[in-house]
Amino acid sequence: MYWPYLLVLAGLLALFIVGQRKRRLQMAQETQRISEIGFGDEVMTTSGLYGTVVGRSDDGTVQLAIAPGVEVKWAIAALRDAKSLPDQYRKGLAEAHDDDAEPPNEGDSGP
């Protein structure tokens, strides 16, 4: 008489356990990804800004170089490493760094 209720309860309990396990696995992967981001890594922020890690603090932030002489502070949780990006984005990132190889001549006054 109570077996249908027990069956539903067992099903809900199984779904809860599977969900908790999946969440724990995702958190472990995120922690590992964040720990692998280091100095010199090319990254993309969650908002689409590309940069190179030039500093890392213990407070969960990093300094990103986004242009020659321009550094910005970001929360490390807002970063994606470039290795995890699709090829189309990594190509654009490499081209941007090739353009940075020759900074403009600021002392040139023009014609």
GUTI-496638 format. One line per 4 residues: number of its first residue (from 0); their letters; for each residue x, y, z of N, C-alpha, C, CB. Coordinates in Angstrom, 3 decimals. Last residue first. Glycine has a CB too. Layout:
BEGIN
NUM	a	X/Y/Z/X/Y/Z/X/Y/Z/X/Y/Z ~ ...
//
This chain:
BEGIN
110	pgsd	54.414/63.201/-41.322/54.974/63.957/-42.453/54.989/65.431/-42.274/54.235/63.658/-43.667 ~ 55.226/62.307/-37.821/54.493/62.198/-39.084/55.087/63.075/-40.159/53.042/62.559/-38.883 ~ 56.627/62.152/-35.536/55.629/63.222/-35.619/54.856/63.197/-36.923/56.294/64.564/-35.458 ~ 57.534/59.492/-33.561/57.407/59.944/-34.948/56.302/60.978/-35.045/57.123/58.756/-35.897
106	genp	57.439/58.462/-31.064/58.258/59.646/-31.249/58.157/60.221/-32.652/59.683/59.329/-30.938 ~ 56.044/56.126/-31.160/55.354/57.283/-30.607/56.138/58.573/-30.807/55.089/57.071/-29.136 ~ 55.651/53.664/-33.268/56.699/54.624/-32.944/56.041/55.908/-32.474/57.629/54.886/-34.168 ~ 53.875/50.834/-31.959/53.969/52.012/-32.816/55.064/52.951/-32.329/52.627/52.748/-32.867
102	pead	55.504/47.653/-31.501/54.711/48.773/-30.993/54.873/49.986/-31.898/55.121/49.124/-29.549 ~ 55.386/44.660/-32.758/55.987/45.926/-33.153/55.132/47.074/-32.643/56.149/46.007/-34.686 ~ 53.825/42.728/-31.479/55.264/42.544/-31.545/55.981/43.834/-31.917/55.603/41.458/-32.541 ~ 51.130/42.982/-31.648/51.770/43.653/-30.515/53.287/43.572/-30.586/51.288/43.050/-29.211
98	ddha	50.520/41.329/-33.758/50.396/42.769/-33.963/51.097/43.542/-32.853/48.922/43.173/-34.035 ~ 50.794/38.888/-32.480/51.714/39.224/-33.558/51.685/40.719/-33.834/51.366/38.440/-34.828 ~ 48.613/38.977/-30.768/49.950/39.050/-30.181/50.997/39.336/-31.239/50.285/37.755/-29.454 ~ 46.562/38.730/-32.617/46.628/39.946/-31.805/48.008/40.093/-31.179/45.546/39.928/-30.710
94	ealg	47.023/36.158/-33.554/47.197/37.291/-34.461/47.309/38.591/-33.686/46.037/37.370/-35.454 ~ 46.348/34.678/-31.271/47.723/34.641/-31.768/47.989/35.815/-32.706/48.000/33.311/-32.490 ~ 43.615/35.255/-31.141/44.478/35.637/-30.024/45.934/35.664/-30.471/44.298/34.666/-28.839 ~ 42.672/34.094/-33.462/42.557/35.540/-33.289/43.455/36.045/-32.180/41.122/35.924/-33.000
90	kryq	43.161/31.410/-32.823/43.831/32.029/-33.967/43.804/33.544/-33.841/43.171/31.594/-35.286 ~ 41.424/31.006/-30.675/42.862/30.958/-30.417/43.638/31.572/-31.570/43.319/29.516/-30.184 ~ 38.964/31.120/-31.952/39.322/32.185/-31.024/40.816/32.197/-30.740/38.548/32.034/-29.724 ~ 38.982/28.819/-33.526/38.735/30.111/-34.170/39.110/31.273/-33.261/37.272/30.227/-34.577
86	dpls	39.330/26.689/-31.683/40.430/27.117/-32.551/40.213/28.496/-33.149/40.626/26.120/-33.658 ~ 37.808/27.425/-28.449/37.784/26.844/-29.788/38.904/27.428/-30.651/36.416/27.085/-30.453 ~ 39.652/27.256/-25.339/38.871/27.992/-26.331/38.850/27.249/-27.658/39.437/29.404/-26.525 ~ 41.326/26.099/-23.581/39.971/25.563/-23.619/39.098/26.256/-24.661/39.333/25.686/-22.258
82	kadr	43.618/27.574/-23.775/43.659/26.192/-24.245/42.259/25.600/-24.378/44.494/25.341/-23.299 ~ 43.127/29.973/-22.520/43.041/29.947/-23.977/43.053/28.525/-24.522/44.184/30.737/-24.580 ~ 40.976/29.842/-19.662/42.296/29.701/-20.266/42.146/29.516/-21.767/43.066/28.513/-19.642 ~ 38.898/32.377/-18.533/38.943/31.082/-19.211/40.329/30.977/-19.812/37.807/30.935/-20.314
78	laai	37.991/34.171/-15.566/38.896/33.861/-16.667/38.638/32.480/-17.235/40.332/33.966/-16.212 ~ 36.726/34.844/-13.248/36.146/35.371/-14.483/37.009/35.061/-15.700/35.946/36.869/-14.367 ~ 38.218/34.007/-11.135/37.047/33.193/-11.468/36.404/33.638/-12.779/36.021/33.260/-10.339 ~ 40.015/36.035/-10.761/40.482/34.851/-11.471/39.319/33.936/-11.859/41.487/34.086/-10.612
74	awkv	39.088/39.313/-11.472/38.883/38.161/-10.589/39.254/36.913/-11.374/37.397/38.085/-10.061 ~ 41.569/41.579/-12.707/40.376/40.759/-12.892/40.299/39.706/-11.800/40.375/40.096/-14.284 ~ 43.035/44.617/-13.626/42.862/43.636/-12.552/41.535/42.910/-12.753/42.911/44.322/-11.149 ~ 45.150/45.405/-16.425/43.888/45.514/-15.700/43.800/44.384/-14.681/42.677/45.475/-16.677
70	evgp	47.570/47.335/-18.133/47.262/46.178/-17.301/45.977/46.440/-16.533/48.427/45.864/-16.331 ~ 49.321/48.445/-20.820/47.993/48.518/-20.208/47.726/47.218/-19.454/46.887/48.775/-21.285 ~ 51.691/48.172/-22.240/51.631/49.176/-21.185/50.295/49.300/-20.481/51.982/50.476/-21.745 ~ 50.066/46.870/-24.983/51.370/47.286/-24.465/51.226/48.420/-23.451/52.284/47.723/-25.616
66	aial	47.120/45.290/-23.637/47.777/46.067/-24.686/49.136/46.466/-24.125/46.916/47.338/-25.123 ~ 46.531/43.733/-21.525/45.605/43.676/-22.656/46.111/44.476/-23.843/44.241/44.185/-22.241 ~ 47.636/41.818/-19.001/48.139/42.794/-19.964/47.253/42.666/-21.193/49.673/42.560/-20.312 ~ 46.068/41.380/-15.896/46.119/41.006/-17.300/46.698/42.147/-18.112/44.723/40.626/-17.820
62	qvtg	46.480/40.161/-12.710/46.727/41.322/-13.555/46.845/40.801/-14.979/48.025/42.117/-13.110 ~ 43.981/38.538/-10.696/45.150/38.505/-11.572/45.272/39.842/-12.290/45.052/37.335/-12.594 ~ 42.739/37.438/-7.475/42.750/38.325/-8.635/44.030/38.126/-9.431/42.609/39.797/-8.201 ~ 42.700/36.178/-5.012/41.836/35.669/-6.072/41.745/36.575/-7.280/40.476/35.441/-5.538
58	ddsr	44.565/37.076/-3.230/43.173/37.454/-2.970/42.225/37.022/-4.085/43.076/38.950/-2.779 ~ 47.100/36.571/-4.020/46.476/35.565/-3.165/45.014/35.873/-2.876/47.235/35.452/-1.866 ~ 47.549/37.427/-7.515/47.517/37.736/-6.083/46.846/36.607/-5.317/46.783/39.068/-5.825 ~ 49.647/37.576/-10.314/48.576/36.848/-9.631/48.679/37.127/-8.137/48.657/35.309/-9.919
54	gvvt	50.483/38.895/-13.557/50.589/38.879/-12.105/49.410/38.153/-11.495/50.679/40.297/-11.555 ~ 50.014/38.623/-16.194/51.318/39.179/-15.824/51.497/39.243/-14.312/51.486/40.570/-16.422 ~ 48.339/36.871/-18.637/48.493/36.993/-17.186/49.912/37.482/-16.884/48.206/35.624/-16.468 ~ 47.047/38.577/-21.385/48.095/37.695/-20.896/48.274/37.945/-19.404/49.431/37.921/-21.669
50	gylg	43.761/38.631/-22.936/44.937/39.207/-22.310/45.914/38.129/-21.882/44.540/40.052/-21.119 ~ 40.535/39.550/-24.180/41.725/38.707/-24.246/42.892/39.398/-23.567/42.078/38.370/-25.703 ~ 37.199/39.562/-23.184/38.433/40.343/-23.240/39.622/39.386/-23.213/38.509/41.362/-22.058 ~ 34.763/38.245/-22.786/35.363/38.243/-24.111/36.629/39.060/-24.261/34.388/38.724/-25.070
46	sttm	33.713/37.869/-20.313/33.069/38.904/-21.129/33.726/39.047/-22.496/33.104/40.240/-20.404 ~ 35.332/36.043/-19.138/33.979/35.595/-19.462/33.232/36.628/-20.295/33.202/35.298/-18.187 ~ 38.522/36.504/-20.778/37.595/36.682/-19.667/36.218/36.194/-20.093/37.540/38.169/-19.211 ~ 41.071/34.377/-21.835/39.936/35.193/-22.239/39.032/35.311/-21.025/39.174/34.575/-23.477
42	vedg	44.687/34.230/-21.831/43.356/33.906/-21.326/42.312/34.804/-21.978/43.306/34.048/-19.794 ~ 47.864/32.945/-21.873/46.910/33.740/-22.628/45.518/33.291/-22.226/47.133/33.598/-24.170 ~ 50.230/33.027/-19.255/49.142/32.326/-19.937/48.245/33.311/-20.671/48.318/31.504/-18.938 ~ 52.072/34.448/-17.746/52.327/34.275/-19.170/51.230/33.550/-19.933/53.591/33.546/-19.348
38	fgie	51.456/32.793/-14.731/52.146/33.888/-15.396/52.429/33.549/-16.861/53.450/34.214/-14.664 ~ 48.530/30.608/-14.877/49.723/31.199/-14.287/50.311/32.298/-15.147/50.757/30.142/-14.049 ~ 46.113/28.292/-14.134/46.333/29.586/-14.780/47.504/30.265/-14.090/45.049/30.483/-14.725 ~ 45.716/26.080/-12.539/46.633/25.942/-13.665/46.906/27.264/-14.381/46.082/24.945/-14.647
34	sirq	43.752/26.751/-10.732/45.109/26.571/-10.212/46.135/26.465/-11.334/45.175/25.329/-9.332 ~ 41.512/26.775/-12.395/41.987/28.036/-11.822/43.423/27.891/-11.325/41.068/28.489/-10.669 ~ 41.287/24.031/-12.903/41.484/24.970/-14.009/42.055/26.283/-13.495/40.159/25.221/-14.753 ~ 40.770/23.027/-10.316/41.977/22.622/-11.031/42.288/23.601/-12.157/41.820/21.200/-11.589
30	teqa	38.294/24.237/-9.816/39.428/24.506/-8.931/40.740/24.149/-9.613/39.286/23.726/-7.619 ~ 36.776/23.032/-11.856/36.955/24.487/-11.833/38.148/24.871/-10.958/35.675/25.182/-11.322 ~ 36.834/20.345/-11.036/37.404/20.731/-12.327/37.677/22.229/-12.380/36.464/20.328/-13.468 ~ 35.459/20.564/-8.604/36.843/20.097/-8.607/37.538/20.474/-9.915/36.898/18.574/-8.395
26	mqlr	32.944/21.367/-9.527/33.705/22.259/-8.647/35.178/21.860/-8.612/33.118/22.240/-7.223 ~ 32.185/19.090/-10.973/32.366/20.363/-11.665/33.180/21.339/-10.818/31.007/20.976/-12.015 ~ 31.977/17.238/-8.845/32.946/17.012/-9.912/33.227/18.310/-10.675/32.438/15.925/-10.875 ~ 29.844/18.356/-7.416/31.146/18.226/-6.769/32.254/18.021/-7.804/31.131/17.060/-5.770
22	rkrq	27.789/18.069/-9.309/28.190/19.408/-8.864/29.577/19.371/-8.219/27.155/19.980/-7.869 ~ 27.602/15.274/-9.424/27.963/16.032/-10.623/28.454/17.433/-10.246/26.756/16.127/-11.585 ~ 26.766/14.710/-6.821/28.030/14.158/-7.317/28.514/14.949/-8.532/27.868/12.663/-7.681 ~ 24.282/15.959/-6.738/25.347/16.388/-5.834/26.712/15.918/-6.324/25.089/15.862/-4.421
18	gvif	22.880/14.440/-8.671/23.093/15.880/-8.851/24.218/16.410/-7.983/21.823/16.636/-8.544 ~ 22.822/11.912/-7.457/23.501/12.085/-8.745/23.806/13.564/-8.989/22.637/11.517/-9.899 ~ 21.262/12.526/-5.185/22.633/12.028/-5.032/23.421/12.219/-6.323/22.629/10.541/-4.628 ~ 18.814/13.286/-6.376/19.547/14.212/-5.513/21.016/13.804/-5.391/18.898/14.273/-4.122
14	lall	18.045/10.923/-7.655/18.304/12.135/-8.441/19.120/13.148/-7.639/16.981/12.770/-8.898 ~ 17.678/9.275/-5.389/18.699/8.934/-6.384/19.049/10.151/-7.243/18.212/7.773/-7.279 ~ 15.506/10.582/-4.186/16.775/10.482/-3.475/17.917/10.161/-4.445/16.688/9.409/-2.376 ~ 13.531/10.140/-6.106/13.957/11.506/-5.800/15.308/11.519/-5.084/12.901/12.213/-4.941
10	galv	13.359/7.305/-5.923/13.736/7.965/-7.176/14.233/9.386/-6.953/12.557/7.984/-8.130 ~ 12.478/6.995/-3.292/13.767/6.424/-3.688/14.263/7.062/-4.987/13.651/4.892/-3.855 ~ 9.957/8.237/-3.507/10.965/8.775/-2.599/12.362/8.264/-2.962/10.626/8.404/-1.150 ~ 8.701/6.462/-5.280/8.897/7.863/-5.665/9.988/8.497/-4.797/7.568/8.660/-5.533
6	llyp	8.725/4.154/-3.638/9.368/4.138/-4.950/9.657/5.561/-5.433/8.484/3.399/-5.970 ~ 7.178/4.952/-1.481/8.576/4.600/-1.258/9.362/4.602/-2.570/8.675/3.227/-0.586 ~ 4.729/5.251/-2.764/5.372/6.412/-2.138/6.868/6.158/-1.912/4.684/6.748/-0.797 ~ 4.192/2.597/-3.546/4.366/3.645/-4.568/5.058/4.895/-3.998/2.997/4.035/-5.162
2	wym	4.097/1.212/-0.975/5.227/1.008/-1.875/5.310/2.053/-2.981/5.145/-0.358/-2.488 ~ 1.979/1.260/0.736/2.868/2.418/0.758/4.009/2.305/-0.250/3.435/2.601/2.144 ~ 0.812/-1.180/0.000/0.000/0.000/0.000/0.868/1.260/0.000/-0.930/-0.011/1.193
//
